[in-house]
Amino acid sequence: MKNFVWKILVCSLVMVAGVDTYAQNAEVAMNNNKNILIAYYSYSGNTKTVAEAIQKEVGGDLFEIKTEGEYPGEYRQMTLQAQKEIRENYRPKLTTLVNDMAKYDIVFLGSPNWWGTITPQVSSFLQTYDLNGKKVFPFITHGGGGKQNTVADMKAQCVGCVFEETKAWSGYGDTVQGIGEWIKTLSID
């Protein structure tokens, strides 16, 4: 009798877990029908970590923005080069391209905060693609500076985009905390 009760209990738990997994998979599949792109530039890996966590929540296609050119390995030299590029409105040439931007309705767009704004790589992405009429959900990573002008500068470069709620994550340990809660507040429909 004990084994019989134990088997019923195990089967019940498996069925409940299966229903929960089915519901999660159905939600991701539903979001996948919305043609979501998660595009990001990541120098240190923090923005990539956030982008991957967003994809786990909403599904969609992950796209890493890559460009020509490199930064010095030494951090201070890298930041000085980035500052110079931003001051000069430098737009590096993209080396990765989205196959069919027209098919996406929603674009999550990620950038580190460099010198109070988005990176030249993200500016190149915005210059290359027409996001007019698409819902854009910016996400920013930073080393303590918060959003600053990143979203305002992104909006200025993304004419006709429908901007939605923005979120910023510090690269100091909380890189993916709160992503699920943020996603729940968005109008992904």
C-alpha positions in Angstrom: 0.0 0.0 0.0 2.9 2.3 0.9 4.4 1.9 -2.6 1.1 2.5 -4.3 0.6 5.8 -2.4 4.2 6.8 -3.1 3.7 6.1 -6.8 0.6 8.3 -6.9 2.4 11.1 -5.1 5.3 11.0 -7.6 3.0 10.8 -10.6 1.1 13.8 -9.3 4.2 15.8 -8.8 5.4 15.0 -12.3 2.1 16.0 -13.8 2.1 19.4 -11.9 5.7 20.0 -12.9 4.8 19.1 -16.5 1.8 21.5 -16.5 4.1 24.3 -15.2 6.8 23.6 -17.8 4.1 23.5 -20.5 2.7 26.9 -19.4 6.2 28.4 -19.4 7.0 27.0 -22.9 3.6 28.2 -24.2 4.3 31.7 -22.9 7.8 31.7 -24.6 6.2 30.3 -27.8 3.5 33.0 -27.7 6.2 35.7 -27.4 8.1 34.1 -30.2 5.2 34.7 -32.5 5.7 38.4 -31.9 9.0 38.4 -33.8 11.3 39.7 -31.1 15.0 40.7 -31.7 17.4 41.1 -28.8 20.3 43.2 -30.2 23.2 44.2 -28.1 26.8 45.4 -28.0 28.9 44.1 -25.2 32.5 44.9 -24.5 33.0 43.2 -21.1 30.2 40.6 -21.3 27.8 42.3 -18.9 25.4 43.5 -21.6 25.6 40.0 -23.3 24.6 38.4 -19.9 21.5 40.7 -19.7 20.6 40.0 -23.4 20.8 36.3 -22.8 18.6 36.5 -19.7 16.1 38.6 -21.6 16.0 35.9 -24.3 15.3 33.3 -21.7 12.3 35.3 -20.6 10.8 36.3 -23.9 12.3 34.0 -26.5 13.2 35.8 -29.8 16.4 36.0 -31.7 19.7 37.1 -30.1 21.9 39.4 -32.2 25.4 40.6 -31.1 26.4 43.9 -32.7 29.9 43.5 -33.9 32.0 46.1 -35.7 35.4 46.6 -37.3 38.2 47.8 -35.1 39.4 46.9 -31.7 40.0 48.5 -28.3 43.3 48.4 -26.4 43.6 45.7 -23.8 44.4 48.1 -21.1 41.2 49.5 -19.5 42.2 53.2 -19.2 43.4 53.3 -22.8 40.2 51.6 -24.0 38.1 54.2 -22.1 40.1 57.1 -23.6 39.6 55.7 -27.1 35.9 55.2 -26.5 35.6 58.8 -25.2 37.4 60.1 -28.4 35.1 58.1 -30.7 32.0 59.4 -28.9 33.2 63.0 -29.1 33.8 62.6 -32.8 30.5 60.8 -33.5 32.5 57.9 -34.9 30.3 55.1 -36.4 32.3 51.9 -36.9 31.3 49.6 -39.8 29.1 46.7 -38.7 30.6 43.2 -39.4 27.4 41.4 -38.3 24.1 42.1 -40.0 20.4 41.2 -39.2 19.1 39.1 -42.1 15.6 40.5 -42.2 14.9 43.5 -39.9 11.5 44.0 -41.4 10.2 40.8 -39.8 10.7 42.1 -36.2 8.0 43.9 -34.4 9.9 44.3 -31.0 13.5 45.1 -30.5 15.3 44.9 -27.2 18.4 47.1 -27.7 21.3 46.8 -25.3 24.3 49.1 -24.7 26.8 49.8 -22.0 26.8 53.3 -20.7 30.0 54.8 -22.0 30.7 58.4 -21.0 27.1 59.0 -20.3 25.8 57.7 -23.7 25.4 54.6 -25.9 28.4 53.1 -27.6 29.4 54.0 -31.1 28.6 50.4 -32.1 25.0 50.8 -31.1 24.9 54.1 -32.9 26.1 52.3 -36.0 23.3 49.8 -35.6 20.7 52.5 -35.3 22.2 54.3 -38.3 22.0 51.1 -40.4 18.5 49.9 -39.6 15.1 51.5 -40.0 13.3 50.8 -36.7 10.5 53.2 -37.5 7.2 51.9 -35.9 8.9 49.1 -34.0 8.6 48.8 -30.2 12.1 49.4 -28.8 12.9 48.3 -25.2 16.3 49.8 -24.3 18.4 48.1 -21.7 21.6 49.6 -20.3 24.5 48.2 -18.4 26.8 50.5 -16.4 29.6 50.6 -13.8 27.7 52.9 -11.5 26.6 55.8 -13.8 23.0 54.5 -14.3 21.3 55.5 -17.6 22.5 59.1 -17.8 21.8 60.2 -21.5 21.9 56.8 -23.0 18.1 56.5 -23.6 17.7 60.1 -24.7 20.6 59.7 -27.2 19.1 56.3 -28.4 15.7 58.0 -28.9 17.3 60.8 -30.9 19.0 58.3 -33.2 15.9 56.1 -33.6 13.4 58.3 -35.4 9.9 56.9 -35.4 10.6 54.2 -32.8 8.0 53.5 -30.2 10.1 53.5 -27.0 9.0 51.5 -24.0 10.2 51.1 -20.4 13.9 51.2 -20.0 16.0 49.3 -17.4 19.6 49.7 -16.3 21.8 47.1 -14.6 25.0 47.7 -12.8 27.9 45.4 -13.8 28.8 45.0 -10.1 27.0 41.8 -9.2 23.4 42.5 -10.0 23.7 42.1 -13.8 20.6 39.9 -14.2 18.6 40.5 -11.0 15.1 41.8 -11.7 14.9 40.9 -15.4 11.9 38.8 -15.0 10.1 41.5 -13.0 11.0 44.1 -15.6 9.7 41.9 -18.4 6.4 41.5 -16.7 5.9 45.3 -16.7 6.4 45.6 -20.5 3.7 45.6 -23.1 5.0 42.9 -25.3 2.0 42.5 -27.6 
